[in-house]
Structure formats: structure tokens, C-alpha cells
Amino acid sequence: MHSEVTIVGLSSELPQIAEEKQICGESLELDEQGNILQRATASTDRMKFLNLRGSQTVDPEGRVIDGIPGSVQIDFFGSASLPLIAAPDIDCSGTLVIDRAEGNILVSGATNGFPAYEMYCSIDGGSVMTLAQIEPISPLELIGSEDRPFSISARIVL
């Protein structure tokens, strides 16, 4: 699974999503000699960025929560599974916060304990910065929804 979002206008009052990409790599079934028997690609229907907003958000009970003043927030979620066999979903979800005043990016959410997860950031087409590399625990951790919390903070220059 690969999810990517491009947000433009971060220095303005109206940031917008310029592009969103969701990609699942091809899965292959091989025989003992390494010949390809089947190939398929999982759907990206359940992978999305949504709810681009300013510093305020609403909790599940409908209460307004003030976040970091002047920040930009966007939520994300993703679920996909191997298309050639019955397998549990790989899941992740969370919120990305860009603190424009302090120059910080904060990401919090949850993943399954398998596979590995990585997060990267690039500002204005500049160099790519690694935000996180979350190591896998066990394939058994795929059973159930994402329950492995994470919280990441990094300095950025807008």
C-alpha cells in the first residue's frame, strides 16, 4: 500500500489538496520453480485522505476541539488485503497536523503490528524526510483492526 497527498497553499488561508495517489503493488503467486501462476492487484477503494481543515476539529460526540492555532489538519485511512488468498486487511489510520507557525509536522494514529510501515514528507518538491519507520511484529498482528498506536513529530521549513 502506498498513499500520497499533495497539499498546496500552506502559506495561505485556503490550503487545498492538489493531488492524492493511492497505489497497491501487484501480488504474485509462484510455483516451486519461481514461475508466475497468478497475478493480481488489491483495490485502493478503502484508502483515502479526507477532511482537510484548519486547527479546529470535531470529536465523535460533536464537540469542537481547538488544535494548534493556525495549523492545517488532514485525516487518512487505508485498508487493503492480498488479492490472491483470503487474508486479513492491512490497516492504518490517523491525522496529519502541519503546525505552520512553529514549523512542525505531527502525525498520530494506529497501524496493525504487521507489516512494516513508513512515512515520508517533502516540502515544495525538496528533499524527502523520513518521518517514521515502524518495524513489523508478526503476521498474526493483522488479525483485527489497527491497534498499534504511533505518534510522530518532526521539524519542517515551509
C-alpha positions in Angstrom: 0.0 0.0 0.0 1.2 3.5 -0.8 -0.7 6.7 0.0 0.4 10.1 -1.0 -1.2 13.6 -0.7 0.0 16.9 -2.1 -1.3 20.0 -0.2 -0.8 23.4 -1.8 -1.3 26.8 -0.4 0.0 26.1 3.1 1.1 29.7 3.5 -2.4 30.9 2.5 -5.7 30.9 4.4 -7.1 28.2 2.0 -4.8 25.2 1.6 -6.2 22.6 -0.8 -5.5 19.1 -1.9 -3.8 19.3 -5.3 -3.3 15.5 -5.7 -3.9 12.3 -4.0 -2.4 9.0 -5.0 -3.3 5.5 -3.7 -1.4 2.5 -5.0 -1.3 -1.1 -4.2 1.6 -3.2 -5.6 1.0 -6.3 -7.7 0.8 -9.6 -5.8 2.2 -12.8 -7.5 1.6 -16.5 -6.9 4.6 -18.5 -7.8 5.2 -22.2 -8.2 8.2 -24.0 -6.7 10.4 -23.1 -9.7 9.5 -19.4 -9.5 7.1 -19.3 -12.4 4.2 -16.9 -12.1 0.9 -18.8 -11.7 -1.4 -15.8 -11.0 -1.1 -12.1 -10.5 -3.5 -9.5 -9.1 -3.5 -6.1 -7.6 -5.6 -5.2 -4.5 -8.2 -2.5 -4.7 -7.4 1.0 -3.4 -11.1 1.7 -2.7 -10.5 1.8 1.1 -7.5 4.2 1.1 -8.2 7.9 1.4 -7.2 11.3 2.7 -10.1 13.4 3.9 -11.3 16.3 6.0 -8.6 18.9 5.2 -9.3 21.6 7.7 -7.8 24.3 9.9 -6.9 24.0 13.6 -10.4 23.0 14.8 -11.9 19.6 14.6 -15.0 17.8 15.9 -14.9 14.8 18.2 -17.3 11.8 17.8 -19.8 13.4 20.2 -19.9 16.6 18.1 -17.9 18.8 20.4 -15.5 21.3 18.7 -11.8 20.8 19.7 -9.3 23.5 19.2 -6.0 22.3 17.9 -2.7 24.1 17.4 -3.7 27.7 16.3 -3.0 28.3 12.6 -2.4 24.6 11.9 -3.7 22.5 9.0 -5.0 19.0 9.6 -5.9 16.1 7.3 -7.2 12.6 8.2 -6.1 9.4 6.5 -7.1 5.8 6.5 -6.1 2.7 4.5 -7.2 -0.9 4.3 -6.2 -3.5 1.7 -5.5 -7.2 1.6 -3.7 -9.7 -0.5 -5.9 -10.3 -3.6 -4.9 -13.9 -4.3 -5.7 -15.5 -1.0 -8.1 -14.9 1.9 -6.1 -12.7 4.2 -6.8 -10.1 6.9 -6.6 -6.5 5.9 -3.5 -4.3 6.4 -4.9 -1.2 8.2 -3.7 2.2 9.2 -5.5 5.4 10.2 -4.6 8.8 11.7 -4.3 12.5 11.5 -1.5 14.6 10.0 -1.1 18.1 11.5 1.1 20.8 10.0 1.9 23.4 12.5 2.7 26.4 10.2 3.7 28.8 13.0 6.3 26.5 14.7 7.4 24.6 11.6 6.4 21.1 12.9 4.6 18.2 11.3 2.8 15.8 13.7 1.3 12.5 12.8 -0.7 10.3 15.1 -2.8 7.2 14.5 -2.6 3.5 14.6 -1.5 0.6 12.4 -1.6 -3.2 12.6 1.5 -4.9 14.0 2.3 -6.2 10.5 3.8 -5.4 8.0 6.3 -2.6 8.4 5.1 1.0 7.9 7.0 4.0 6.7 6.1 7.7 6.4 7.9 10.4 4.5 7.5 14.2 3.9 8.7 16.6 1.2 8.1 20.3 1.3 7.8 22.2 -2.0 9.4 19.4 -4.0 12.5 19.4 -1.8 14.4 16.5 -0.3 12.4 13.7 1.2 12.5 13.5 5.0 11.8 10.2 6.8 9.1 10.7 9.5 8.8 7.1 10.7 9.8 3.6 10.0 7.7 1.2 12.1 9.0 -2.3 12.3 6.7 -5.3 12.0 5.9 -7.6 14.9 4.2 -10.7 13.5 1.8 -11.6 10.7 -0.6 -12.7 13.4 -0.9 -8.9 14.2 -3.0 -8.5 11.0 -6.0 -10.1 12.8 -8.4 -7.3 13.9 -8.3 -3.6 13.3 -5.3 -1.3 13.7 -4.4 -1.2 17.4 -0.8 -0.3 17.5 -0.7 3.5 18.2 2.0 5.8 16.9 2.8 9.5 17.4 5.5 11.3 15.3 6.8 14.8 15.4 9.4 16.4 13.0 10.7 19.9 12.2 9.9 21.3 8.8 10.6 24.5 6.9 7.6 26.0 5.0 
